Amino acid sequence: MGLPGVRSSGHPKRPTLEGSVAVRDGRRLSFAEYGAHRGPAIVWMHGTPGARRQIPLDARLYAEEVGIRLIGVDRPGIGSSTPYLYPHVRDWTEDLALLVDALAIDTLRVIGLSGGGPYALAAGAAMPDRVHGIGVLGGVAPTRGADAVDGGLLRLAVHTAPLLAAARVPFGVALTGAIRAVKPLAGPALDLYAAVQPPGDRNLLSRPEFKAMFLDDLLNGSRFQTSAPLADLILFTREWGFQLEDVRVPVRWWHGDDDHIVPFRHGQHCVDRLPDATMTTIDGESHLGGLGIAQKVLDELMSLGPRAVPDSATS
């Protein structure tokens, strides 16, 4: 169980519930829950890197105020989630179904930040009978298959994919050790990272509540392991196990027009191929801009549904 948090500026509100559930093959997925335990559920998928507490403070407080059940989920290899490499992104939705079943959730909405975007879209493709809406914040675009788009930093991972796949486990061990070694300097390291970012991300990371959230998420999530970012990179260089045209759930996409990690045109490319999607440009913001409008994102998602699902919809 998590302890109730504090509301004072710069201190993240801690989870009202935190734990893990059993999924396939004897593995476990860990989660952190905020807001109203019996409210409509929104699952928040963290970025790459990130973990289950990578949810803005104002989103946590707003969820409590309006009665939303907001749940962050650790992907395999971060936090207390068992390390695992899915064959493709869609495969994770079988674990998601077991997670929400264990939490007594019938229907949900899903938000994906950056590297969490493909996982959110996969939930819409695989679970149209349960997912009422999807929000994507600067989400990663496909690099393989019919929906592939070229360019962006992720192309570096495409070229190194064979090496990443072959050395994923030792790389993960080395990364975990490196993070543990620099933990005492985590605050100054985040300041240094912020200093070389575009104005949008630099301004956001200078705000005490966001700095505290990122540090809490990093230090909590990396206590035992840090292989999830490597698994993400490998999966993003493969076909996702579905095409964008398969996501018939309503999608609302937000993207900073100064995004230096995932180019804005990548987001527009995806929106143009999704059957029911709209793009909202976050003017003057870079990659993390969606975190600064979390309340608007939650409001927009809650306006999607409940919706009628065709009899032919299958999971």
Secondary structure, DSSP 8 states (H G I E B T S, - for coil): -------STTS----SEEEEEE-GGG-EEEEEEEE-TTS-EEEEE--SS--TT-S-HHHHHHHHHHT-EEEEE--TTBTTS-----SSGGGHHHHHHHHHHHTT-SSEEEEEEGGGHHHHHHHHHH-TTTEEEEEEES----SSSTT----STHHHHHHHHHHHHHTHHHHHHHHHHHHHHHGGGHHHHHHHHHHTS-HHHHHHHTSHHHHHHHHHHHHHHTSS-B-HHHHHHHHHTS--SS-GGG--S-EEEEEETT-SSS-HHHHHHHHHHSSSEEEEEETT--TTGGGGGHHHHHHHHHTS-S----TT---
